Amino acid sequence: MTSKTVQLIEMILAKYGKEDEIEEVLEELKVAELVKKNLKLKVKKSNKSNSPKKPTAYNLFCFKEGFGKTGLWKESKLNTKSDNYDGDYLEEIKQEFNEKQSVKPEKKKSETKGASPYNMFVSSKTGSGLSFAEISVAWAKSNLNKKSEYFDADTLEAETKKYNEKKYSKK
């Protein structure tokens, strides 16, 4: 992130069409002791392509043989420094690798995780005039509490449906 001082200098230079002179201006300001000596202009990083890198022969070996089998690498047909090197086999594995990479796994539809029974219970009691401590005591005997002797799965299902309808009808 660029410092506010540098941003201010850039803004002024841009106003006068002198953006390319920022380094000289910064040097003059440092000499005149108007800015800190250690103030540096941050160079913007170049836009590198986000395309995936080509796999190395070793990457392809790991793809084919699995990780953790480095002892086999020395004599592998994929190792360009091995006496067993086979260029055609390397091309075959590259092709197989590229085919696997081009197949995108089907995305599962993520089910939104609903509120917990406790959160639904608290939400239903909010505004009822009960204190949080009273709500906690009531939770212990609630039919939404799975650990309570009064737990009722049908009530929980109905309350979940009611809660979700209320929640998603606001959107």
N, CA, C and O of each residue as an XYZ file, in Angstrom:
684
protein
N       0.840     -1.175      0.000
C       0.000      0.000      0.000
C       0.884      1.236      0.000
O       1.878      1.306      0.723
N       0.520      2.183     -0.797
C       1.285      3.414     -0.909
C       0.944      4.334      0.258
O      -0.202      4.396      0.703
N       1.966      5.053      0.751
C       1.734      5.951      1.877
C       0.890      7.141      1.427
O       0.814      7.454      0.239
N       0.264      7.792      2.391
C      -0.574      8.949      2.084
C       0.254     10.084      1.501
O      -0.224     10.831      0.647
N       1.496     10.215      1.960
C       2.375     11.262      1.435
C       2.616     11.044     -0.055
O       2.513     11.977     -0.852
N       2.937      9.805     -0.424
C       3.182      9.500     -1.829
C       1.901      9.680     -2.630
O       1.946     10.176     -3.756
N       0.765      9.288     -2.075
C      -0.508      9.461     -2.768
C      -0.786     10.943     -3.021
O      -1.265     11.315     -4.092
N      -0.488     11.775     -2.046
C      -0.691     13.217     -2.184
C       0.212     13.777     -3.289
O      -0.227     14.571     -4.121
N       1.464     13.355     -3.281
C       2.403     13.807     -4.308
C       1.932     13.351     -5.687
O       1.969     14.121     -6.646
N       1.492     12.106     -5.780
C       0.982     11.588     -7.054
C      -0.218     12.382     -7.536
O      -0.340     12.664     -8.728
N      -1.115     12.748     -6.608
C      -2.302     13.513     -6.970
C      -1.918     14.879     -7.536
O      -2.464     15.316     -8.549
N      -0.979     15.545     -6.874
C      -0.557     16.871     -7.331
C       0.125     16.774     -8.699
O      -0.144     17.577     -9.592
N       0.996     15.797     -8.850
C       1.675     15.627    -10.129
C       0.687     15.294    -11.244
O       0.840     15.764    -12.371
N      -0.325     14.484    -10.931
C      -1.338     14.128    -11.924
C      -2.105     15.362    -12.366
O      -2.452     15.492    -13.540
N      -2.370     16.267    -11.432
C      -3.109     17.502    -11.754
C      -2.352     18.328    -12.788
O      -2.965     18.979    -13.634
N      -1.024     18.305    -12.722
C      -0.203     19.099    -13.633
C       0.396     18.258    -14.767
O       1.240     18.743    -15.520
N      -0.040     17.000    -14.888
C       0.407     16.151    -15.976
C       1.872     15.753    -15.880
O       2.520     15.551    -16.907
N       2.402     15.639    -14.686
C       3.827     15.343    -14.479
C       4.016     14.043    -13.691
O       4.966     13.930    -12.917
N       3.129     13.065    -13.874
C       3.189     11.828    -13.103
C       4.519     11.102    -13.253
O       4.975     10.431    -12.326
N       5.142     11.238    -14.426
C       6.382     10.518    -14.687
C       7.590     11.113    -13.964
O       8.679     10.542    -14.017
N       7.415     12.246    -13.295
C       8.520     12.899    -12.587
C       8.514     12.629    -11.079
O       9.203     13.317    -10.327
N       7.756     11.653    -10.642
C       7.587     11.424     -9.203
C       8.902     11.092     -8.501
O       9.133     11.540     -7.378
N       9.756     10.320     -9.142
C      11.019      9.950     -8.492
C      11.896     11.175     -8.251
O      12.506     11.305     -7.190
N      11.961     12.073     -9.236
C      12.764     13.283     -9.085
C      12.196     14.177     -7.989
O      12.938     14.738     -7.183
N      10.868     14.303     -7.970
C      10.207     15.141     -6.957
C      10.471     14.581     -5.563
O      10.754     15.338     -4.634
N      10.381     13.267     -5.413
C      10.641     12.655     -4.105
C      12.077     12.917     -3.664
O      12.319     13.199     -2.490
N      13.027     12.829     -4.584
C      14.426     13.102     -4.243
C      14.605     14.546     -3.781
O      15.300     14.806     -2.799
N      13.972     15.486     -4.495
C      14.065     16.900     -4.106
C      13.468     17.128     -2.720
O      14.026     17.864     -1.906
N      12.326     16.487     -2.463
C      11.682     16.646     -1.154
C      12.542     16.069     -0.038
O      12.580     16.617      1.063
N      13.235     14.965     -0.316
C      14.126     14.365      0.688
C      15.310     15.280      0.963
O      15.695     15.473      2.116
N      15.888     15.846     -0.095
C      17.029     16.759      0.065
C      16.602     17.988      0.869
O      17.348     18.465      1.723
N      15.394     18.499      0.589
C      14.894     19.673      1.305
C      14.357     19.316      2.691
O      13.875     20.182      3.420
N      14.447     18.028      3.047
C      13.978     17.511      4.330
C      12.496     17.794      4.590
O      12.087     18.064      5.719
N      11.701     17.724      3.512
C      10.251     17.909      3.634
C       9.522     16.570      3.793
O       8.359     16.531      4.194
N      10.215     15.488      3.475
C       9.684     14.145      3.714
C      10.795     13.320      4.346
O      11.964     13.705      4.306
N      10.430     12.195      4.924
C      11.415     11.320      5.563
C      12.393     10.775      4.533
O      12.033     10.524      3.383
N      13.618     10.598      4.961
C      14.664     10.085      4.069
C      14.366      8.667      3.602
O      14.764      8.273      2.506
N      13.660      7.894      4.441
C      13.388      6.492      4.091
C      12.082      6.310      3.318
O      11.657      5.177      3.094
N      11.438      7.406      2.907
C      10.201      7.308      2.134
C      10.532      6.710      0.776
O      11.386      7.223      0.052
N       9.858      5.635      0.440
C      10.147      4.945     -0.815
C       8.889      4.865     -1.660
O       7.770      4.772     -1.157
N       9.113      4.906     -2.937
C       8.041      4.748     -3.897
C       7.884      3.263     -4.167
O       8.832      2.600     -4.587
N       6.716      2.752     -3.933
C       6.502      1.326     -4.161
C       6.222      1.093     -5.631
O       5.371      1.746     -6.235
N       6.951      0.154     -6.186
C       6.801     -0.186     -7.595
C       5.641     -1.145     -7.730
O       5.542     -2.132     -7.002
N       4.769     -0.845     -8.666
C       3.623     -1.725     -8.886
C       4.101     -3.018     -9.517
O       4.945     -3.018    -10.413
N       3.552     -4.104     -9.040
C       3.917     -5.416     -9.567
C       3.315     -5.585    -10.951
O       2.218     -5.103    -11.232
N       4.040     -6.269    -11.798
C       3.545     -6.499    -13.148
C       2.398     -7.501    -13.087
O       2.318     -8.347    -12.197
N       1.539     -7.369    -14.048
C       0.397     -8.280    -14.115
C       0.862     -9.598    -14.716
O       0.987     -9.720    -15.934
N       1.112    -10.561    -13.881
C       1.508    -11.874    -14.361
C       0.250    -12.611    -14.781
O      -0.821    -12.419    -14.205
N       0.390    -13.442    -15.775
C      -0.776    -14.198    -16.205
C      -1.112    -15.227    -15.132
O      -0.235    -15.786    -14.474
N      -2.375    -15.449    -14.985
C      -2.831    -16.407    -13.979
C      -3.028    -17.790    -14.585
O      -3.645    -18.660    -13.970
N      -2.504    -17.992    -15.791
C      -2.662    -19.299    -16.410
C      -1.804    -20.309    -15.648
O      -0.719    -19.976    -15.170
N      -2.288    -21.520    -15.540
C      -1.533    -22.518    -14.788
C      -0.203    -22.832    -15.477
O      -0.105    -22.815    -16.704
N       0.808    -23.117    -14.671
C       2.119    -23.461    -15.202
C       2.068    -24.872    -15.775
O       1.260    -25.706    -15.369
N       2.956    -25.105    -16.728
C       3.046    -26.447    -17.296
C       3.696    -27.358    -16.270
O       4.639    -26.953    -15.590
N       3.205    -28.581    -16.153
C       3.790    -29.494    -15.163
C       5.189    -29.939    -15.586
O       5.466    -30.141    -16.769
N       6.046    -30.082    -14.607
C       7.389    -30.600    -14.871
C       7.315    -32.116    -15.005
O       6.300    -32.735    -14.687
N       8.398    -32.691    -15.476
C       8.449    -34.157    -15.591
C       8.241    -34.792    -14.217
O       7.582    -35.825    -14.101
N       8.807    -34.169    -13.170
C       8.646    -34.712    -11.818
C       7.193    -34.600    -11.358
O       6.675    -35.506    -10.706
N       6.525    -33.470    -11.705
C       5.108    -33.339    -11.371
C       4.302    -34.457    -12.014
O       3.415    -35.042    -11.392
N       4.623    -34.741    -13.261
C       3.912    -35.804    -13.974
C       4.204    -37.174    -13.365
O       3.325    -38.035    -13.314
N       5.433    -37.372    -12.908
C       5.797    -38.609    -12.223
C       4.929    -38.773    -10.969
O       4.370    -39.842    -10.723
N       4.829    -37.698    -10.183
C       4.006    -37.750     -8.963
C       2.537    -37.986     -9.298
O       1.836    -38.694     -8.575
N       2.069    -37.387    -10.405
C       0.698    -37.582    -10.852
C       0.455    -39.060    -11.171
O      -0.575    -39.628    -10.807
N       1.429    -39.669    -11.859
C       1.267    -41.060    -12.300
C       1.523    -42.064    -11.177
O       0.738    -42.991    -10.976
N       2.611    -41.879    -10.455
C       3.033    -42.861     -9.458
C       2.522    -42.570     -8.056
O       2.442    -43.472     -7.222
N       2.182    -41.336     -7.796
C       1.760    -40.950     -6.455
C       2.914    -40.300     -5.714
O       4.080    -40.515     -6.043
N       2.580    -39.516     -4.728
C       3.602    -38.825     -3.946
C       4.275    -39.793     -2.978
O       3.701    -40.812     -2.595
N       5.491    -39.458     -2.595
C       6.212    -40.263     -1.615
C       6.999    -41.409     -2.221
O       7.538    -42.245     -1.495
N       7.070    -41.458     -3.535
C       7.811    -42.553     -4.184
C       9.035    -41.991     -4.902
O       9.329    -42.360     -6.040
N       9.739    -41.097     -4.220
C      10.884    -40.426     -4.834
C      12.016    -41.382     -5.169
O      12.819    -41.093     -6.056
N      12.096    -42.486     -4.498
C      13.138    -43.476     -4.802
C      12.991    -44.024     -6.212
O      13.986    -44.384     -6.840
N      11.782    -44.092     -6.712
C      11.529    -44.601     -8.064
C      11.855    -43.561     -9.135
O      12.004    -43.907    -10.307
N      11.967    -42.308     -8.746
C      12.181    -41.220     -9.697
C      13.503    -41.365    -10.458
O      13.571    -41.085    -11.654
N      14.535    -41.798     -9.763
C      15.864    -41.869    -10.396
C      15.863    -42.752    -11.644
O      16.559    -42.458    -12.616
N      15.091    -43.821    -11.615
C      15.064    -44.765    -12.738
C      13.786    -44.647    -13.572
O      13.514    -45.505    -14.412
N      13.011    -43.599    -13.346
C      11.728    -43.449    -14.026
C      11.894    -43.151    -15.511
O      12.877    -42.534    -15.923
N      10.935    -43.590    -16.304
C      10.922    -43.277    -17.735
C      10.597    -41.805    -17.971
O      10.768    -41.300    -19.081
N      10.128    -41.112    -16.927
C       9.789    -39.691    -17.048
C      10.962    -38.785    -16.694
O      10.945    -37.598    -17.018
N      11.967    -39.328    -16.042
C      13.133    -38.546    -15.610
C      14.061    -38.333    -16.806
O      14.636    -39.282    -17.338
N      14.195    -37.069    -17.218
C      15.017    -36.756    -18.400
C      16.484    -37.076    -18.182
O      17.230    -37.187    -19.155
N      16.924    -37.228    -16.939
C      18.326    -37.533    -16.638
C      18.562    -39.032    -16.436
O      19.683    -39.460    -16.164
N      17.517    -39.805    -16.568
C      17.615    -41.249    -16.358
C      17.973    -41.955    -17.669
O      17.651    -41.475    -18.756
N      18.642    -43.098    -17.545
C      18.934    -43.909    -18.727
C      17.651    -44.506    -19.307
O      17.614    -44.894    -20.475
N      16.605    -44.577    -18.488
C      15.343    -45.171    -18.915
C      14.385    -44.146    -19.532
O      13.251    -44.486    -19.867
N      14.830    -42.905    -19.682
C      13.948    -41.829    -20.168
C      13.286    -42.208    -21.492
O      13.925    -42.724    -22.409
N      11.984    -41.934    -21.557
C      11.206    -42.211    -22.757
C      10.344    -40.982    -23.057
O       9.347    -40.738    -22.377
N      10.729    -40.219    -24.067
C      10.025    -38.985    -24.435
C       8.587    -39.221    -24.836
O       7.708    -38.418    -24.521
N       8.339    -40.336    -25.540
C       6.972    -40.652    -25.958
C       6.085    -40.924    -24.748
O       4.929    -40.505    -24.708
N       6.629    -41.621    -23.775
C       5.884    -41.915    -22.546
C       5.585    -40.612    -21.792
O       4.498    -40.441    -21.241
N       6.562    -39.697    -21.776
C       6.368    -38.401    -21.129
C       5.213    -37.650    -21.793
O       4.359    -37.090    -21.105
N       5.185    -37.637    -23.112
C       4.110    -36.967    -23.850
C       2.758    -37.629    -23.569
O       1.739    -36.948    -23.451
N       2.759    -38.953    -23.465
C       1.533    -39.698    -23.173
C       0.984    -39.300    -21.789
O      -0.219    -39.095    -21.628
N       1.875    -39.196    -20.802
C       1.457    -38.832    -19.441
C       0.995    -37.366    -19.409
O       0.037    -37.034    -18.711
N       1.674    -36.490    -20.165
C       1.240    -35.085    -20.257
C      -0.185    -35.019    -20.779
O      -1.019    -34.286    -20.248
N      -0.456    -35.798    -21.832
C      -1.793    -35.833    -22.429
C      -2.823    -36.305    -21.402
O      -3.889    -35.705    -21.259
N      -2.500    -37.361    -20.703
C      -3.400    -37.896    -19.670
C      -3.638    -36.858    -18.576
O      -4.766    -36.664    -18.125
N      -2.552    -36.189    -18.154
C      -2.646    -35.157    -17.123
C      -3.551    -34.019    -17.582
O      -4.428    -33.579    -16.839
N      -3.336    -33.540    -18.816
C      -4.139    -32.431    -19.343
C      -5.610    -32.799    -19.464
O      -6.483    -31.964    -19.229
N      -5.886    -34.047    -19.830
C      -7.276    -34.498    -19.917
C      -7.931    -34.472    -18.536
O      -9.073    -34.038    -18.389
N      -7.195    -34.940    -17.529
C      -7.734    -34.938    -16.155
C      -7.963    -33.512    -15.675
O      -8.949    -33.232    -14.993
N      -7.035    -32.592    -16.038
C      -7.159    -31.207    -15.605
C      -8.335    -30.506    -16.269
O      -8.950    -29.624    -15.670
N      -8.652    -30.889    -17.501
C      -9.731    -30.220    -18.226
C     -11.111    -30.631    -17.723
O     -12.089    -29.918    -17.948
N     -11.199    -31.767    -17.049
C     -12.478    -32.224    -16.505
C     -12.687    -31.551    -15.157
O     -11.957    -31.802    -14.198
N     -13.683    -30.704    -15.104
C     -13.978    -29.994    -13.869
C     -14.971    -30.816    -13.047
O     -15.985    -31.277    -13.571
N     -14.678    -30.998    -11.766
C     -15.636    -31.740    -10.942
C     -16.930    -30.944    -10.802
O     -16.924    -29.717    -10.715
N     -18.023    -31.674    -10.784
C     -19.319    -31.028    -10.668
C     -19.457    -30.427     -9.276
O     -19.212    -31.084     -8.264
N     -19.853    -29.173     -9.257
C     -20.003    -28.502     -7.966
C     -21.298    -28.960     -7.314
O     -22.359    -29.011     -7.938
N     -21.172    -29.286     -6.060
C     -22.355    -29.674     -5.303
C     -23.096    -28.422     -4.898
O     -22.495    -27.407     -4.548
N     -24.398    -28.509     -4.952
C     -25.188    -27.386     -4.476
C     -25.075    -27.370     -2.963
O     -25.452    -28.316     -2.272
N     -24.548    -26.275     -2.481
C     -24.353    -26.207     -1.034
C     -25.678    -25.863     -0.365
O     -26.365    -24.903     -0.716
N     -25.983    -26.666      0.576
C     -27.184    -26.402      1.349
C     -26.801    -25.413      2.439
O     -25.829    -25.599      3.170
N     -27.599    -24.358      2.521
C     -27.291    -23.387      3.558
C     -27.632    -23.995      4.901
O     -28.728    -24.512      5.117
N     -26.681    -23.920      5.779
C     -26.890    -24.477      7.099
C     -27.803    -23.519      7.863
O     -27.524    -22.327      7.988
N     -28.862    -24.057      8.349
C     -29.812    -23.230      9.068
C     -29.326    -22.903     10.465
O     -28.272    -23.358     10.911
N     -30.113    -22.116     11.122
C     -29.785    -21.735     12.486
C     -29.908    -22.943     13.402
O     -30.672    -23.870     13.132
N     -29.155    -22.918     14.475
C     -29.230    -24.005     15.444
C     -30.559    -23.902     16.197
O     -31.154    -22.826     16.264
N     -31.020    -25.013     16.760
C     -32.264    -24.959     17.541
C     -32.183    -23.905     18.656
O     -33.165    -23.218     18.938
N     -31.024    -23.786     19.277
C     -30.860    -22.790     20.347
C     -31.048    -21.376     19.811
O     -31.737    -20.563     20.426
N     -30.439    -21.084     18.668
C     -30.579    -19.746     18.093
C     -32.015    -19.457     17.689
O     -32.490    -18.332     17.841
N     -32.711    -20.472     17.172
C     -34.124    -20.277     16.823
C     -34.950    -20.007     18.076
O     -35.847    -19.164     18.073
N     -34.634    -20.736     19.150
C     -35.355    -20.556     20.407
C     -35.151    -19.139     20.948
O     -36.104    -18.460     21.328
N     -33.889    -18.710     20.973
C     -33.583    -17.363     21.472
C     -34.272    -16.319     20.597
O     -34.829    -15.345     21.104
N     -34.232    -16.527     19.285
C     -34.864    -15.586     18.362
C     -36.364    -15.494     18.613
O     -36.945    -14.411     18.548
N     -36.986    -16.627     18.899
C     -38.437    -16.625     19.137
C     -38.801    -15.943     20.455
O     -39.918    -15.451     20.617
N     -37.866    -15.916     21.384
C     -38.137    -15.304     22.698
C     -37.703    -13.838     22.776
O     -38.068    -13.126     23.711
N     -36.918    -13.392     21.781
C     -36.458    -12.011     21.789
C     -37.656    -11.079     21.661
O     -38.520    -11.273     20.805
N     -37.694    -10.094     22.499
C     -38.803     -9.142     22.488
C     -39.965     -9.563     23.358
O     -40.978     -8.865     23.421
N     -39.835    -10.704     24.037
C     -40.922    -11.196     24.881
C     -40.856    -10.605     26.284
O     -41.743    -10.848     27.102
N     -39.821     -9.838     26.566
C     -39.666     -9.244     27.882
C     -38.856    -10.098     28.831
O     -38.605     -9.703     29.970
N     -38.442    -11.278     28.364
C     -37.626    -12.147     29.209
C     -36.165    -11.708     29.147
O     -35.679    -11.273     28.103
N     -35.481    -11.826     30.266
C     -34.051    -11.530     30.277
C     -33.319    -12.706     29.641
O     -33.895    -13.776     29.442
N     -32.061    -12.500     29.328
C     -31.282    -13.582     28.734
C     -31.169    -14.753     29.712
O     -31.224    -15.913     29.305
N     -31.013    -14.451     30.979
C     -30.931    -15.511     31.996
C     -32.223    -16.327     32.029
O     -32.182    -17.551     32.153
N     -33.369    -15.653     31.919
C     -34.656    -16.360     31.913
C     -34.805    -17.217     30.651
O     -35.352    -18.319     30.698
N     -34.314    -16.699     29.532
C     -34.364    -17.471     28.288
C     -33.500    -18.729     28.422
O     -33.883    -19.800     27.951
N     -32.340    -18.598     29.062
C     -31.458    -19.751     29.270
C     -32.131    -20.821     30.113
O     -31.999    -22.011     29.828
N     -32.847    -20.410     31.144
C     -33.562    -21.364     32.002
C     -34.671    -22.040     31.197
O     -34.877    -23.249     31.305
N     -35.380    -21.254     30.392
C     -36.470    -21.808     29.589
C     -35.922    -22.790     28.543
O     -36.589    -23.767     28.203
N     -34.707    -22.532     28.032
C     -34.094    -23.410     27.043
C     -33.902    -24.819     27.597
O     -34.077    -25.802     26.877
N     -33.549    -24.915     28.851
C     -33.295    -26.222     29.471
C     -34.519    -27.134     29.376
O     -34.375    -28.354     29.295
N     -35.721    -26.553     29.385
C     -36.943    -27.356     29.326
C     -37.661    -27.233     27.977
O     -38.808    -27.657     27.837
N     -36.988    -26.659     27.003
C     -37.604    -26.420     25.696
C     -37.766    -27.710     24.910
O     -36.961    -28.635     25.016
N     -38.839    -27.745     24.114
C     -39.039    -28.912     23.257
C     -38.189    -28.835     21.984
O     -38.262    -29.729     21.141
N     -37.384    -27.774     21.836
C     -36.427    -27.666     20.734
C     -35.040    -28.158     21.149
O     -34.181    -28.401     20.302
N     -34.831    -28.302     22.456
C     -33.537    -28.696     23.011
C     -33.404    -30.219     22.950
O     -34.135    -30.940     23.630
N     -32.483    -30.695     22.146
C     -32.316    -32.133     21.949
C     -31.885    -32.846     23.218
O     -32.071    -34.056     23.342
N     -31.309    -32.108     24.165
C     -30.874    -32.715     25.420
C     -31.956    -32.657     26.500
O     -31.773    -33.183     27.598
N     -33.054    -32.033     26.190
C     -34.137    -31.906     27.155
C     -35.043    -33.137     27.102
O     -35.198    -33.770     26.058
N     -35.636    -33.457     28.250
C     -36.581    -34.573     28.264
C     -37.861    -34.227     27.514
O     -38.651    -35.115     27.195
N     -38.074    -32.936     27.228
C     -39.272    -32.470     26.531
C     -39.069    -32.324     25.020
O     -39.956    -31.841     24.315
N     -37.906    -32.741     24.529
C     -37.591    -32.570     23.116
C     -38.627    -33.247     22.234
O     -39.074    -34.361     22.508
N     -39.006    -32.527     21.140
C     -39.970    -33.060     20.194
C     -39.468    -32.746     18.777
O     -39.398    -31.581     18.385
N     -39.123    -33.779     18.023
C     -38.555    -33.611     16.682
C     -39.531    -32.931     15.730
O     -39.118    -32.139     14.883
N     -40.829    -33.234     15.861
C     -41.822    -32.606     14.985
C     -41.906    -31.104     15.240
O     -42.033    -30.312     14.306
N     -41.835    -30.725     16.496
C     -41.863    -29.304     16.846
C     -40.617    -28.606     16.307
O     -40.697    -27.492     15.790
N     -39.471    -29.266     16.429
C     -38.234    -28.702     15.922
C     -38.333    -28.489     14.413
O     -37.948    -27.435     13.905
N     -38.848    -29.485     13.701
C     -38.989    -29.369     12.251
C     -39.940    -28.233     11.878
O     -39.668    -27.472     10.949
N     -41.043    -28.120     12.594
C     -42.007    -27.055     12.328
C     -41.405    -25.677     12.622
O     -41.596    -24.734     11.854
N     -40.685    -25.568     13.729
C     -40.056    -24.294     14.095
C     -38.960    -23.909     13.109
O     -38.787    -22.731     12.799
N     -38.216    -24.909     12.612
C     -37.175    -24.646     11.624
C     -37.798    -24.101     10.343
O     -37.300    -23.136      9.762
N     -38.887    -24.727      9.910
C     -39.588    -24.271      8.711
C     -40.112    -22.853      8.904
O     -39.963    -22.005      8.023
N     -40.715    -22.600     10.040
C     -41.265    -21.275     10.350
C     -40.152    -20.221     10.403
O     -40.304    -19.115      9.884
N     -39.042    -20.580     11.035
C     -37.908    -19.663     11.169
C     -37.331    -19.318      9.798
O     -37.065    -18.152      9.508
N     -37.137    -20.345      8.947
C     -36.574    -20.118      7.617
C     -37.501    -19.293      6.741
O     -37.044    -18.430      5.991
N     -38.792    -19.548      6.829
C     -39.746    -18.745      6.063
C     -39.666    -17.282      6.482
O     -39.668    -16.382      5.642
N     -39.595    -17.061      7.769
C     -39.504    -15.690      8.285
C     -38.181    -15.036      7.856
O     -38.151    -13.875      7.450
N     -37.108    -15.794      7.955
C     -35.789    -15.269      7.638
C     -35.652    -14.946      6.151
O     -35.163    -13.875      5.791
N     -36.079    -15.862      5.292
C     -35.875    -15.686      3.859
C     -36.965    -14.852      3.198
O     -36.813    -14.463      2.040
N     -38.046    -14.568      3.891
C     -39.071    -13.702      3.309
C     -38.647    -12.234      3.397
O     -39.208    -11.385      2.705
N     -37.653    -11.932      4.251
C     -37.157    -10.572      4.397
C     -36.279    -10.158      3.224
O     -36.102     -8.968      2.964
N     -35.733    -11.138      2.518
C     -34.776    -10.847      1.437
C     -35.460    -10.435      0.184
O     -34.799    -10.157     -0.817
